[in-house]
Amino acid sequence: MQFQTNPAIAHLFADATAAFMRGKADTVWLAEQSEQWSELWIAFRDADTASVTVSYEAGRLMTWVWGAPWAWRDEPTRQWIKAELRPQWLRQMKSLSH
């Protein structure tokens, strides 16, 4: 999955992903799931261009982060990032799931 965004948005999403991962530290994940969480976080954390690419499997996890208001610094930031990335996510999920 590829997302067109800017590094500021990507880094805010990475921050929320890291907070989500810390908040779920007591959750037992399969090794593959742990790798997908790491992939998602690192891809957005290291974004330095207008494009971020993650695997379909890692991309599926993004909805968990959007659905966890406690992982975000504030609600306006969560809504802003969700409005920027979710439409792209939905288009790709529809096209990749067929």
C-alpha positions in Angstrom: 0.0 0.0 0.0 1.3 3.4 -0.9 0.2 6.7 0.8 0.7 10.1 -0.6 1.3 12.4 2.3 3.9 14.7 3.8 6.5 13.8 6.4 4.7 15.8 9.2 1.6 13.8 8.8 3.5 10.5 8.5 5.5 11.3 11.7 2.3 12.1 13.6 0.8 8.8 12.5 4.1 7.0 13.5 3.8 8.7 17.0 0.3 7.4 17.4 1.3 3.9 16.2 4.2 3.9 18.7 1.8 4.9 21.5 -0.7 2.2 20.4 2.1 -0.4 20.5 3.2 0.7 24.0 -0.4 0.7 25.2 -0.8 -2.9 23.9 2.5 -4.0 25.3 0.8 -6.7 27.3 -0.9 -8.1 24.2 0.4 -11.4 22.8 0.9 -11.0 19.1 2.0 -13.6 16.6 5.5 -13.1 15.4 4.1 -12.0 12.0 1.8 -9.5 13.6 4.7 -8.0 15.6 6.7 -7.6 12.4 3.8 -5.9 10.7 3.4 -3.4 13.6 7.1 -2.7 13.4 6.9 -2.3 9.6 4.0 0.2 9.9 5.7 2.2 12.6 9.1 2.4 10.9 7.7 3.2 7.5 5.8 6.2 8.8 8.5 7.2 11.3 11.2 7.3 8.6 9.1 9.1 6.0 11.1 11.8 4.3 9.3 12.2 1.1 5.6 12.6 0.0 5.1 8.8 -0.3 5.0 6.0 2.3 4.8 2.4 1.3 3.8 -0.5 3.6 2.7 -4.1 2.9 -1.0 -4.9 2.7 -0.7 -6.8 6.0 0.8 -3.8 7.8 -1.6 -1.4 6.2 -4.6 -3.4 7.5 -3.4 -2.5 11.1 -3.9 1.3 10.5 -7.5 1.1 11.4 -6.6 -0.1 14.9 -4.6 3.1 15.4 -7.4 5.3 14.1 -9.8 3.5 16.4 -7.7 4.2 19.6 -8.3 7.8 20.6 -6.1 7.3 23.6 -3.0 6.7 21.4 -3.2 10.2 19.9 -1.9 13.5 21.4 -5.4 15.0 20.9 -8.6 14.4 19.0 -8.1 17.1 16.4 -4.8 15.5 15.4 -6.4 12.1 15.1 -9.2 13.4 13.0 -6.8 15.4 10.7 -4.5 12.4 10.1 -7.5 10.1 9.6 -9.0 12.5 7.1 -5.7 12.6 5.2 -4.9 8.9 5.1 -8.1 7.0 5.5 -9.6 7.8 2.1 -6.4 6.5 0.4 -6.5 3.4 2.7 -10.1 2.7 1.8 -9.4 2.9 -1.9 -6.5 0.5 -1.6 -8.3 -1.9 0.6 -11.1 -2.2 -1.9 -8.7 -2.7 -4.8 -6.4 -5.1 -3.1 -9.1 -7.3 -1.5 -10.5 -8.4 -4.8 
